[in-house]
Every structure is written in structure tokens, then in C-alpha cells.
Amino acid sequence: MAVSTAFLGELKHESGSTRKILERVPTDRLSWKPHEKSMMLTRLATHVATTPGWITRIITAGEFDLAKTPIKTPNAESNEQLLKVFDETLAANIPVLEAASDELLNGNWTFRNGDHFFFTMPRKVALRSLAFNHLIHHRGQLSVYLRLLDIPVPGMYGPSADGI
């Protein structure tokens, strides 16, 4: 099986769980954050919605330099906008992943900020880290935000404590 095929199956599966949690984000609490050092709810939810965008960044270039290409995150002000951003991000990145060969995914990719290098690793490992694990990590944070706001949290891998 091609690496991209395995990643596509996982992306499609995880996208359903991500969509379920994004649907629960309360529009009337977007500026809320649990701690002064935490992201506001709108920033975290939008970050979750745009994280699959790392797929194209990793596959289409040999490196990503934050100093040259700062990440611009849209500001979603409603569930509809948030879900639209997520759906558009997926739609733009799935074909890029589908077209990626094993040879390309085994090639190295570098992440840096100017002269500061974070890492160089095979693209398939970078995809796992920055696109998949990163999404799941922040989706978990988002579930904690919902719990603290007393909003029923949907289950990601089975039912949640809320029975959803």
C-alpha cells in the first residue's frame, strides 16, 4: 500500500471526529480562554480547522521557512465559517496528498524560522507530526475548552462521558 493511501484513510477518518468537535464550538464564547497564556477559543478552533494545510506545505516544497512565509490564520466568527474553513482546507489538501508518491514522501523536508532550524526529516514523518499528530493534539485541547465551558464533548474514538 502506498504511504499516501494510508494517510488518506487516516485523514478522512480523523476529519469526521474533527468536524464533530468544531460543530460544538460556541459562537457566543469565541473570545474565551481558560488561562491568560492560553489561546482564545476562536484562535484554537481556527487552528484546528486549518492544521490540515500542513499537508500541502510539506509535500510541495523542500522546506517551510516561517521567516519568509508567516502563517496567516483566518478569523472564524461562527460555526458556519469555522466549518467552511475546515472543509475548504481539506478539499485543497486531499488531492495534494493523493498525488504524492512514496519516493516524494520518503524525501527530506525542513522546517525553520530564518537561521533557526527546527528539524529536517522525511516528509512522511513530518506529515505524521505536523499534520496528523498536531491536529489530534489541538483537537484534544479544544475538547478541554468545551468541557470547561460545560458544553457536551463528542466522543472521538467511541462515546464520551457526555454519551455523544
N, C-alpha and C positions, 0 to 999 in steps of 0.2 A: 504494500500500500504506500502510495506517495505521502510524504510528510504533510503536504498541503491538504490532502484528503482528510487526514486525521484531525488536523487543526480546524478544518471547516466543520466537521461534525461536532467538535467541542464548542466552537464559536456559536453555532446555531443552537445547541443545547443550552449553553450559558446565557445566550441572548434572551431566551424566554424567561429565565429567572431574573435577569437584569430588568427586563421590561416590567415584570410584576412589581418590583420594588420601586421603580421610577413612577409607576402609576399611583403609588401611595403617598408621594411627596406632597405635603400640604402647601398649597399656594399661599395661604394666609400666614405662613410661618417661614418664608424663604430667607429672611434676614436673621433667623435664629441660629445660634451656635452654642454648644454646651460648655465652652470654656473660651477665655479670651485668646488663647493660642490656636483654637480650632478654626477650621474653615466655616464660613456661613453655609447654611443648608443649601442655598441656591448654587454656591460655588462647588460644593461637594457633589451634588446631584448632577450638575452640568459636566463636571469632571468625569463622573461615571459614564454619562451619556456619550462623551467624546473619546474616551480611552481606546475604543477600537480603531481610532485614527492612527494609532502607532503602527498598525499593520502596514499601511502604505509607506509611512516614514522609514520603516525598517527594510521593506522589500525593494523600494525604488531607488535607494541611494546607498552608497558605501558608508555614509556616516550621517549623523544628525548633530549639528552644532547649534546649541541654544543661543550663542552669541550672534550668529548670523540669521537664525530663523526663530525668533521668540514664539512661543506657543500662544495663540490667541484663542481664548475660550469665549464662546458666545454667552450672553446673559439670558437664560431662560426665565421668563416671568410667569409661567403657567405650566401645568402638566402637559397641555397640548404642545406647547413649544418644546418642552423637555423631551417628550416622546418623538416629536418631529426631528429634533437634533439627533437623537439616538438612531432612529430609523434611517435618516439620511447618511449618518456616519457608517452604519452597517452596509447600506446599499453601495456606498462608494468604495468600501474596503473589501467586500467579499470577492468581487471579480479580480482584484489585485492578488488576493491570496489564492484563488482558483488557478491563476495563470503562473504561479511561482513554481519553478522546477526544484527538484531535490538538490540539484547542483547549486542553484542560487541560494537556497535556504541553508546549505552547508557552508557557504562562503561567509567571511567575516564581516561584521558591522561594528562601527564605532559610535559611541555616544560621548559627547563632550560639550564643554562650555568654554569656547575660546581655547586657551592653552591648558585648561584643566580637563584631563581625560577621566571620564568615569569608568569606562571599560571598552574593550574590544572582545567580541565573542561571536560565534556562529549566529547567523540570522535566526535560525530555528530556536536557539536558546534565548536570544533577545526577544523574539516573539512570545515565547513562554513567559518571560519575566515582565516585559513592559506592556504587552497587550493583554495577556490572559491572567497571570497572577496579579498584576496591578489592578485590573478590573475587579477581580474577586475580592481583593483586599479592601478597596474603597467601597465596594458594594456592602461588605461587612460593616464598615464604618457607618454607612448610610442606614443599615438596619438598626444600629445602636441609636442613631439620632431619632429614628422613628419610635423606638422603644421609649426613649426618654421623653418624647412628646406624647406618649400614650396613644400612639397610632398602631393598630394591629399590624404586625410584621408578617408578610407572607413567607411560607417555607421555601427554601431554596433547593433542598435535597430531600424533601419529604415534608410532612406537616410541621408547622411552627407551634410554639406554645399558645398561639392565638387560634390554632385549629384551621389556619388558612393554608 
